[in-house]
Amino acid sequence: MSMQTFNAWGRVRRLDLESAPLVSRFDDLPLAGMSAATVLPFGNGRSYGDSCLNEGGGMLTCRTLNHFIHFDPYSGVLACEAGVLLSDILELVVPQGWFLPVTPGTRFVTVGGAIANDVHGKNHHVSGTFGRHVRRFELLRSDGGRWLCAPDWNAEWYAATIGGLGLTGVVTWAEIQLRRIPGPWINVDTIRFGSLSEFFTLCAESDQDYEYTVSWIDCTGAGKRLGRGLFMRGNHCEGAPDLPPYAAKAMTFPFAPPISMVNPLTLTVFNELYYHKSLRRLSRQIQHYQPFFYPLDGILEWNRMYGAPGFYQYQCVAPMQGGEAAIGEMLEAIAQSGLGSFLAVLKVCGDVVSPGMLSFPMPGVSLALDFPNCGDRLHELFARLDQVVAGVGGRLYPAKDGRMPASLFQSGYPAWRDFSAFIDPRFSSSFWRRVTELA
């Protein structure tokens, strides 16, 4: 056992916690020598807030569970340990004509983290969440029990663990159904739009014919510029385009400056230039899957640009009925506050049902924004946004959250009390104690 410093991706909290690695999937949990009353699994630390932290408790580090177990290149069924990164999977399977069925906006998350947060991506309207494609997994409990969980075997534990924030035990390994692709290239359309109503029209026109849809939105826009942005849609490219081999180029953000580099001046300039990056309303190109799915992965440690105080992400989903008005009201509040985001993402979530009890996506429209941690002004804005989300029956994403009030979590996730029965008695998190009002 040792003390280790843990950060979430937002870098708002920095905690020195007792930790122990899971050396092998065949071992029991290393709890005997830990003095902490509660523990929590920790993967690659890509959750933004405190859902991956356990203040005052212990951490079970799981990146050591990083082995592939089996891959069938004919059926696309992959079995691996929970500490394997999505990037590791892609390196193995893309050259063999397979791809992740669902992927979030970074490939540097573990399989265990993808299950615990039931991540979703640009194709939610087609494929739903990551958990829908998990065929089975092993759940290791603090009492040494090992549960094989699948949709038709220990189904309640399967549903509780998918989206269960690592609280039901440790997923040691999982089996995933991949999807066939013709190659690593994506046909991409980028369309400039001027309003929220135009965004929804583009979604309705695109969802039938395009597997992937997402939009960047200018959250600094007000008045006639409110709700403008860039709509991106894509499909896997058939055949082998006559393009040079893709050479990934990544730089590392070198350090966290004392203050955030994201401020009203940089936001205004960036958003104006980005909105007009193409002279044409519609541009078409063929992209490699990495910049299409993971544009921010090209800058390693990009979270440092928000400075020493760190940043918060606010990601909500609002039901389709009332969703357009709610998003418009939120964008107006953000523009008025003068607090904006480079990374503002707007997308429609489809009606494909998520398997997890606490899964985030619901049919509706999702808005995600990053804000520098600037104190009371930001939390006043969050309170205003919370009112809008609660007023239409929406919810916030636990994987991205570091501050939502307990009332909003409990109204957005009415199954939380039923879920509590599945929590391992030795497991807890800062997030869970906060949103269930447990000290």
BELLIN-V807721 format. One record per pair of residues at least 4 apart in sequence whose C-alpha atoms are under 6 Angstrom apart, sorted by the first residue. I is the first residue (numbers start at 0). J is the second residue. Records with the same first field share a line. If there is no record, write none. Layout:
I = J / J
This chain:
0 = 18 / 19
1 = 17 / 18
2 = 16 / 17 / 18
3 = 15 / 16
4 = 14 / 15
5 = 13 / 14
6 = 10 / 13
7 = 44 / 46 / 47 / 48
8 = 45 / 46 / 47
9 = 47 / 309 / 310 / 311
10 = 309
11 = 308 / 309
16 = 57
17 = 57
18 = 57 / 58 / 59
19 = 59
20 = 59 / 60
21 = 61
22 = 63
24 = 171
27 = 143
35 = 56 / 57
37 = 56 / 425 / 426 / 427
38 = 56 / 57 / 58 / 426
39 = 58 / 59 / 426
40 = 58 / 59 / 60
41 = 59 / 60 / 61
42 = 61 / 62
43 = 108
46 = 398 / 399
47 = 399
48 = 399 / 400 / 401
49 = 401 / 429 / 430
50 = 430
52 = 428 / 429
53 = 428 / 429
54 = 429
61 = 82
62 = 82
64 = 80 / 81 / 82
65 = 80 / 82 / 83
66 = 79 / 80
67 = 79
68 = 78 / 79
69 = 77 / 78
70 = 76 / 77
71 = 75 / 76
75 = 176 / 177
76 = 175 / 176
77 = 174 / 175
78 = 173 / 174
79 = 172 / 173
80 = 171 / 172
81 = 110 / 111 / 171 / 172
82 = 109
83 = 109 / 110
84 = 107 / 108 / 109
85 = 106 / 108
86 = 106 / 107
89 = 93
92 = 97
93 = 97 / 98
96 = 179 / 180 / 181
97 = 178 / 179 / 180
98 = 177 / 178
99 = 177
100 = 177 / 178
101 = 120 / 129
102 = 120
103 = 119 / 120
104 = 292 / 293
105 = 293
113 = 117 / 118
114 = 130 / 161
115 = 161 / 162 / 163 / 164 / 165
116 = 162 / 164
117 = 129 / 130 / 161 / 162
118 = 128 / 129
119 = 128 / 129
121 = 211 / 212 / 213
122 = 126 / 210 / 211
123 = 127 / 348 / 349
124 = 348 / 349
127 = 351
128 = 353
130 = 161
132 = 175 / 176
133 = 174 / 175
134 = 174 / 175
135 = 148 / 149 / 173 / 174
136 = 147 / 148 / 172 / 173
137 = 146 / 147 / 170 / 171 / 172
138 = 145 / 146 / 169 / 170
139 = 144 / 145 / 168 / 169
140 = 144 / 168
148 = 152 / 153 / 157
149 = 154 / 157
150 = 154
156 = 160
158 = 354 / 355 / 356
159 = 163 / 355 / 356
160 = 167
161 = 355
162 = 355 / 357 / 358
166 = 422 / 426
167 = 421 / 422 / 423
168 = 423
181 = 237
183 = 287 / 288
184 = 236 / 286 / 287 / 288
185 = 234 / 235 / 236 / 285 / 286
186 = 233 / 234 / 236 / 285
187 = 232 / 233 / 283 / 284 / 285
188 = 231 / 232 / 282 / 283
189 = 230 / 231 / 281 / 282
190 = 229 / 230 / 280 / 281
191 = 228 / 229 / 280
192 = 227 / 228
193 = 227
194 = 226 / 227
195 = 226
201 = 205
202 = 206
205 = 209
209 = 233 / 234
210 = 234
211 = 232 / 233
212 = 231 / 232
213 = 231 / 346
214 = 229 / 230 / 231 / 344 / 345
215 = 228 / 229 / 343 / 344
216 = 227 / 228 / 343
217 = 227 / 228
218 = 339
219 = 334 / 339
220 = 224 / 225
221 = 225
249 = 297 / 298
250 = 298
251 = 298 / 299 / 300
252 = 300 / 301
255 = 303 / 304 / 306 / 307
256 = 306
257 = 306 / 307
258 = 306
259 = 305 / 306
260 = 304 / 305
262 = 266
265 = 269
266 = 270
269 = 273
270 = 274
272 = 276
288 = 292
289 = 293
290 = 294
305 = 309 / 371
308 = 372
309 = 372
310 = 370 / 371 / 372
311 = 369 / 370
312 = 368 / 369 / 399
313 = 367 / 368
314 = 366 / 367 / 395 / 396
315 = 365 / 366 / 394 / 395
316 = 364 / 365 / 393 / 394
317 = 322 / 363 / 364 / 393
318 = 322 / 362 / 363
319 = 363
329 = 384
340 = 368 / 369 / 370
342 = 368 / 369
343 = 367 / 368
344 = 366 / 367
345 = 365 / 366
346 = 364 / 365
347 = 363 / 364
348 = 362 / 363 / 364
349 = 362
350 = 362
359 = 396
381 = 385
386 = 390
388 = 393
389 = 393
394 = 411
405 = 434 / 435
407 = 411
408 = 412
409 = 413
431 = 435
432 = 436 / 437
